[in-house]
Amino acid sequence: MALSDEQKKEIARKAAAARWADKPSRATHKGNFIAEFGIDVECYVLDDAKKTGVISQRGMGRAIGLSAGGSRLPNFLATKAISSIVGAELAEKLSNPLKFQWETPGHEQPPGIIHGFDVTLLIDLCRAITQARHEGKLGARYDKIVKQAHIIESASAKSGIQNLVYALAGYSPTTQEVISAFKMFVLEEAKKYEKEFPQELYEQWHRLYQIPVPMRGKPWNFKHLTVKHIYYPLAKSSGRILQLMRALKAKGGDKNKKLFQFLSELGARALRMQLGRVLEMAESSDNSMAYERRIAERFGGQQELDLLLPPVP
């Protein structure tokens, strides 16, 4: 039986569609989160109609705090807690990464095939993670992942609504403006999870200096201990970081903010390291003299404290 012209056209159309379905999309642009956010997450823009933004499979794992990146992602998704939350549609998408081509500029080698995900799936996954924690399905071993998921989810929502206003108002931000705004949102969310000065350090200071625990607030002595043992050593005894933060605080005009809140991202990391060192010295000292001796030895002869300690009741 001979086929009609219409039937021949339909068969040809389906064959062409099948060939295109098997052909991977091509990425036209490539970037990485590492310079701006410190995590090695590769991102791409595809040449499809939606100009889909994607991140690599390894990047998806690293974005939520999995140390081994993409190799651990399937195992994490298969855990009972997550698999019960993500739902069939999201699970299907996460189990079938996109395949696309990326041709390294300046190289004559054929384009490589990369596995990745539509970046919006990262937000969906983060929502599933925070929901699983809310329902008590993710224990303490997942604290790092839950924290990372909440930061990404909240920062992305804020960034998204801001970009919607930009679009409606006809404003087209530059690349750097978009990056800077999202970094601000990320840092803002991260601060909610950072308790910079650990309670354990205050407890050790109470013990070492035999300072009674007040009914409210912190003893006045702690201000001097903080300056001499935390901020001054950070600036190698010169107090430059302390002076800088005070200047920033005065410039900002918000007198209610704590000094450590004016530290830069790098400064905050240095502060946490300093707090860890001082806490270790405090915990391993039997008395205030031993503790201050360790401080002096470690930080190059800090000034001895001249504190008038209250009498022990």
Contacts in CASP RR format, 6 or more apart in sequence:
PFRMAT RR
TARGET T0000
AUTHOR 0000-0000-0000
METHOD contacts of the structure
MODEL  1
MALSDEQKKEIARKAAAARWADKPSRATHKGNFIAEFGIDVECYVLDDAK
KTGVISQRGMGRAIGLSAGGSRLPNFLATKAISSIVGAELAEKLSNPLKF
QWETPGHEQPPGIIHGFDVTLLIDLCRAITQARHEGKLGARYDKIVKQAH
IIESASAKSGIQNLVYALAGYSPTTQEVISAFKMFVLEEAKKYEKEFPQE
LYEQWHRLYQIPVPMRGKPWNFKHLTVKHIYYPLAKSSGRILQLMRALKA
KGGDKNKKLFQFLSELGARALRMQLGRVLEMAESSDNSMAYERRIAERFG
GQQELDLLLPPVP
3 11 0 8 1.000
24 99 0 8 1.000
24 100 0 8 1.000
24 101 0 8 1.000
24 113 0 8 1.000
25 46 0 8 1.000
25 47 0 8 1.000
25 48 0 8 1.000
25 52 0 8 1.000
25 98 0 8 1.000
25 99 0 8 1.000
25 100 0 8 1.000
25 101 0 8 1.000
26 46 0 8 1.000
26 47 0 8 1.000
26 100 0 8 1.000
26 101 0 8 1.000
26 102 0 8 1.000
26 103 0 8 1.000
26 111 0 8 1.000
27 44 0 8 1.000
27 45 0 8 1.000
27 46 0 8 1.000
27 47 0 8 1.000
27 54 0 8 1.000
27 100 0 8 1.000
27 101 0 8 1.000
27 102 0 8 1.000
27 114 0 8 1.000
28 45 0 8 1.000
28 46 0 8 1.000
28 47 0 8 1.000
29 44 0 8 1.000
29 45 0 8 1.000
30 42 0 8 1.000
30 43 0 8 1.000
30 44 0 8 1.000
30 102 0 8 1.000
31 42 0 8 1.000
31 43 0 8 1.000
31 44 0 8 1.000
32 40 0 8 1.000
32 41 0 8 1.000
32 42 0 8 1.000
32 43 0 8 1.000
33 39 0 8 1.000
33 40 0 8 1.000
33 41 0 8 1.000
33 43 0 8 1.000
33 63 0 8 1.000
34 40 0 8 1.000
34 41 0 8 1.000
36 179 0 8 1.000
36 183 0 8 1.000
37 183 0 8 1.000
37 186 0 8 1.000
39 59 0 8 1.000
39 62 0 8 1.000
39 63 0 8 1.000
39 65 0 8 1.000
40 58 0 8 1.000
40 59 0 8 1.000
40 62 0 8 1.000
41 55 0 8 1.000
41 56 0 8 1.000
41 59 0 8 1.000
41 60 0 8 1.000
41 62 0 8 1.000
41 63 0 8 1.000
42 55 0 8 1.000
42 56 0 8 1.000
42 58 0 8 1.000
42 59 0 8 1.000
43 53 0 8 1.000
43 54 0 8 1.000
43 55 0 8 1.000
43 56 0 8 1.000
43 119 0 8 1.000
44 53 0 8 1.000
44 54 0 8 1.000
44 55 0 8 1.000
44 56 0 8 1.000
44 100 0 8 1.000
44 102 0 8 1.000
44 114 0 8 1.000
45 51 0 8 1.000
45 52 0 8 1.000
45 53 0 8 1.000
45 54 0 8 1.000
46 52 0 8 1.000
46 53 0 8 1.000
46 54 0 8 1.000
46 98 0 8 1.000
46 100 0 8 1.000
52 98 0 8 1.000
52 118 0 8 1.000
53 118 0 8 1.000
53 119 0 8 1.000
54 98 0 8 1.000
54 100 0 8 1.000
54 116 0 8 1.000
54 117 0 8 1.000
54 118 0 8 1.000
54 119 0 8 1.000
55 63 0 8 1.000
55 116 0 8 1.000
55 117 0 8 1.000
55 119 0 8 1.000
55 122 0 8 1.000
56 114 0 8 1.000
56 115 0 8 1.000
56 116 0 8 1.000
57 70 0 8 1.000
57 73 0 8 1.000
57 97 0 8 1.000
57 115 0 8 1.000
57 116 0 8 1.000
57 117 0 8 1.000
58 69 0 8 1.000
58 70 0 8 1.000
58 71 0 8 1.000
59 69 0 8 1.000
59 70 0 8 1.000
60 69 0 8 1.000
60 70 0 8 1.000
60 73 0 8 1.000
60 116 0 8 1.000
60 117 0 8 1.000
60 121 0 8 1.000
60 122 0 8 1.000
60 125 0 8 1.000
61 69 0 8 1.000
61 70 0 8 1.000
61 72 0 8 1.000
61 73 0 8 1.000
61 76 0 8 1.000
62 69 0 8 1.000
62 70 0 8 1.000
63 122 0 8 1.000
63 148 0 8 1.000
63 152 0 8 1.000
64 76 0 8 1.000
64 122 0 8 1.000
64 125 0 8 1.000
64 126 0 8 1.000
64 129 0 8 1.000
64 145 0 8 1.000
64 148 0 8 1.000
64 149 0 8 1.000
64 152 0 8 1.000
65 144 0 8 1.000
65 145 0 8 1.000
65 148 0 8 1.000
66 72 0 8 1.000
66 73 0 8 1.000
66 76 0 8 1.000
66 145 0 8 1.000
74 95 0 8 1.000
76 82 0 8 1.000
76 145 0 8 1.000
77 83 0 8 1.000
77 86 0 8 1.000
77 91 0 8 1.000
77 94 0 8 1.000
77 95 0 8 1.000
80 137 0 8 1.000
81 132 0 8 1.000
81 137 0 8 1.000
81 138 0 8 1.000
81 142 0 8 1.000
82 128 0 8 1.000
82 129 0 8 1.000
82 132 0 8 1.000
82 138 0 8 1.000
83 91 0 8 1.000
84 132 0 8 1.000
84 137 0 8 1.000
85 128 0 8 1.000
85 129 0 8 1.000
85 131 0 8 1.000
85 132 0 8 1.000
85 135 0 8 1.000
85 137 0 8 1.000
86 94 0 8 1.000
86 124 0 8 1.000
86 125 0 8 1.000
86 128 0 8 1.000
87 128 0 8 1.000
90 121 0 8 1.000
90 124 0 8 1.000
90 125 0 8 1.000
90 128 0 8 1.000
93 117 0 8 1.000
93 118 0 8 1.000
93 121 0 8 1.000
94 117 0 8 1.000
94 121 0 8 1.000
94 125 0 8 1.000
97 115 0 8 1.000
97 116 0 8 1.000
97 117 0 8 1.000
98 115 0 8 1.000
98 116 0 8 1.000
98 117 0 8 1.000
98 118 0 8 1.000
99 113 0 8 1.000
99 114 0 8 1.000
99 115 0 8 1.000
99 116 0 8 1.000
100 113 0 8 1.000
100 114 0 8 1.000
100 116 0 8 1.000
101 111 0 8 1.000
101 112 0 8 1.000
101 113 0 8 1.000
101 114 0 8 1.000
102 111 0 8 1.000
102 112 0 8 1.000
102 114 0 8 1.000
103 110 0 8 1.000
103 111 0 8 1.000
103 112 0 8 1.000
122 152 0 8 1.000
123 152 0 8 1.000
123 153 0 8 1.000
123 156 0 8 1.000
125 149 0 8 1.000
126 148 0 8 1.000
126 149 0 8 1.000
126 150 0 8 1.000
126 152 0 8 1.000
126 153 0 8 1.000
126 156 0 8 1.000
127 149 0 8 1.000
127 153 0 8 1.000
129 138 0 8 1.000
129 142 0 8 1.000
129 145 0 8 1.000
129 146 0 8 1.000
129 149 0 8 1.000
130 146 0 8 1.000
130 149 0 8 1.000
130 150 0 8 1.000
130 153 0 8 1.000
132 138 0 8 1.000
133 139 0 8 1.000
133 142 0 8 1.000
133 146 0 8 1.000
138 145 0 8 1.000
138 146 0 8 1.000
147 193 0 8 1.000
150 189 0 8 1.000
150 193 0 8 1.000
151 186 0 8 1.000
151 189 0 8 1.000
151 190 0 8 1.000
151 193 0 8 1.000
152 186 0 8 1.000
154 185 0 8 1.000
154 189 0 8 1.000
155 182 0 8 1.000
155 185 0 8 1.000
155 186 0 8 1.000
155 188 0 8 1.000
155 189 0 8 1.000
156 182 0 8 1.000
156 185 0 8 1.000
158 185 0 8 1.000
158 188 0 8 1.000
159 178 0 8 1.000
159 181 0 8 1.000
159 182 0 8 1.000
159 185 0 8 1.000
162 181 0 8 1.000
163 173 0 8 1.000
163 178 0 8 1.000
166 172 0 8 1.000
166 173 0 8 1.000
173 181 0 8 1.000
187 265 0 8 1.000
191 261 0 8 1.000
194 268 0 8 1.000
194 272 0 8 1.000
196 260 0 8 1.000
196 268 0 8 1.000
196 271 0 8 1.000
196 272 0 8 1.000
196 275 0 8 1.000
197 226 0 8 1.000
197 260 0 8 1.000
197 275 0 8 1.000
198 275 0 8 1.000
198 276 0 8 1.000
198 279 0 8 1.000
200 279 0 8 1.000
200 283 0 8 1.000
201 275 0 8 1.000
201 278 0 8 1.000
201 279 0 8 1.000
201 282 0 8 1.000
202 218 0 8 1.000
202 222 0 8 1.000
204 279 0 8 1.000
204 282 0 8 1.000
204 283 0 8 1.000
205 211 0 8 1.000
205 221 0 8 1.000
205 222 0 8 1.000
205 225 0 8 1.000
205 282 0 8 1.000
206 212 0 8 1.000
206 213 0 8 1.000
206 219 0 8 1.000
208 282 0 8 1.000
208 285 0 8 1.000
208 287 0 8 1.000
208 288 0 8 1.000
208 291 0 8 1.000
209 221 0 8 1.000
209 288 0 8 1.000
209 307 0 8 1.000
209 309 0 8 1.000
210 309 0 8 1.000
210 312 0 8 1.000
211 219 0 8 1.000
211 221 0 8 1.000
211 309 0 8 1.000
211 310 0 8 1.000
212 219 0 8 1.000
212 310 0 8 1.000
212 312 0 8 1.000
212 313 0 8 1.000
219 310 0 8 1.000
221 307 0 8 1.000
221 309 0 8 1.000
221 310 0 8 1.000
224 305 0 8 1.000
224 307 0 8 1.000
225 305 0 8 1.000
225 307 0 8 1.000
227 242 0 8 1.000
228 302 0 8 1.000
228 303 0 8 1.000
228 305 0 8 1.000
229 278 0 8 1.000
229 295 0 8 1.000
229 302 0 8 1.000
230 271 0 8 1.000
230 274 0 8 1.000
230 275 0 8 1.000
230 278 0 8 1.000
231 239 0 8 1.000
231 241 0 8 1.000
231 242 0 8 1.000
231 245 0 8 1.000
231 259 0 8 1.000
232 238 0 8 1.000
232 239 0 8 1.000
232 242 0 8 1.000
232 302 0 8 1.000
232 303 0 8 1.000
233 274 0 8 1.000
233 295 0 8 1.000
233 298 0 8 1.000
233 299 0 8 1.000
233 302 0 8 1.000
234 241 0 8 1.000
234 242 0 8 1.000
234 267 0 8 1.000
234 270 0 8 1.000
234 271 0 8 1.000
234 274 0 8 1.000
235 241 0 8 1.000
235 242 0 8 1.000
235 243 0 8 1.000
237 299 0 8 1.000
237 300 0 8 1.000
237 301 0 8 1.000
237 302 0 8 1.000
237 303 0 8 1.000
241 263 0 8 1.000
241 267 0 8 1.000
242 259 0 8 1.000
245 259 0 8 1.000
245 260 0 8 1.000
245 262 0 8 1.000
245 263 0 8 1.000
246 259 0 8 1.000
248 262 0 8 1.000
249 255 0 8 1.000
249 257 0 8 1.000
249 259 0 8 1.000
249 262 0 8 1.000
260 268 0 8 1.000
260 271 0 8 1.000
263 270 0 8 1.000
263 271 0 8 1.000
277 298 0 8 1.000
278 295 0 8 1.000
281 291 0 8 1.000
281 294 0 8 1.000
281 295 0 8 1.000
281 298 0 8 1.000
282 291 0 8 1.000
284 294 0 8 1.000
285 291 0 8 1.000
285 294 0 8 1.000
292 304 0 8 1.000
292 305 0 8 1.000
295 302 0 8 1.000
296 302 0 8 1.000
296 304 0 8 1.000
END
